[in-house]
Amino acid sequence: MKKILTIAGSDPTGGAGLQADLAVFTAFKLEGLSAVTAITAQDGVTVTMVEPVRPAVLKKQLNTLLAAYEIDAVKIGMLGTGELADIVRLAIKRHGLRNVVLDTVLAASAATSLRLSGKPLLNKDGITALKKLIPLCRIITPNIIEAGILTGMKIDILIEMEAAAMDLHALGTENVLITGGHLKGAPIDVLYDGKRFHHFEGRRIKADKKALHGTGCMLSSAIAAKLAKGRTVKTAVKEAKAYLERRIRERIKA
């Protein structure tokens, strides 16, 4: 069985974070492994506490796992601090990890800053460290708010998404997927591979915040799962989006 590693924060609701990632991996019949970057207290809508683990703890988790298992893909979520991001970057380089998918977690909602409920999800040093991690990734998956923070651009329309994707690609990643769930009107995701753009039009689904909680985590982990199974990036994105839509509809019915 192929093995896939998530490096992410813990969400006690199971709707996001490493718990959601592991559920996705199981759904695709992959053996999921996890390294915890932070402990959170949240209820699916509000985050009341974020406590990054000590750097030595994350380093020990990664060294232990990577010495024992051959990893087919990696999903990176919340990192919390620049120091933790650096540890992840060095581990990827040292072990030659492939199919690395980075969900650039800067905020867990449509907030325009790096804070949710007054609690930082990534410190200021973390953005600099995150950019150093990007060249090691096969694909990064920011939403338009995260892409705007990383590029300094204001993103409201499709052409601005494409411009931001080009700027992010220039940081060294193989592929950029900017998700357009925060756009007005029909959501459109933009995939850029350095040569051409691919547009993925979606359908707006009416749902409450809890039903939409963790959708970014699930999308990026589903992409990683598909890459582990040998899909091309474009196919992985397409199949991951279809999976995510099914999951959202299942949550609404539950």
Sequence and secondary structure as in RCSB ss.txt:
>XXXX:A:sequence
MKKILTIAGSDPTGGAGLQADLAVFTAFKLEGLSAVTAITAQDGVTVTMVEPVRPAVLKKQLNTLLAAYEIDAVK
IGMLGTGELADIVRLAIKRHGLRNVVLDTVLAASAATSLRLSGKPLLNKDGITALKKLIPLCRIITPNIIEAGIL
TGMKIDILIEMEAAAMDLHALGTENVLITGGHLKGAPIDVLYDGKRFHHFEGRRIKADKKALHGTGCMLSSAIAA
KLAKGRTVKTAVKEAKAYLERRIRERIKA
>XXXX:A:secstr
  EEEEEEEE TTSSSHHHHHHHHHHHTT EEEEEEEEEEEE SS EEEEEE  HHHHHHHHHHHHHH   SEEE
E   BSHHHHHHHHHHHHHHT  SEEE   S SSS SSSEETTEESB HHHHHHHHHHGGG SEE  BHHHHHHH
HT    SHHHHHHHHHHHHTTT SEEEEB TTSSSS EEEEE SS EEEEE       HHHHTTHHHHHHHHHHH
HHHTT  HHHHHHHHHHHHHHHHHHHHH 
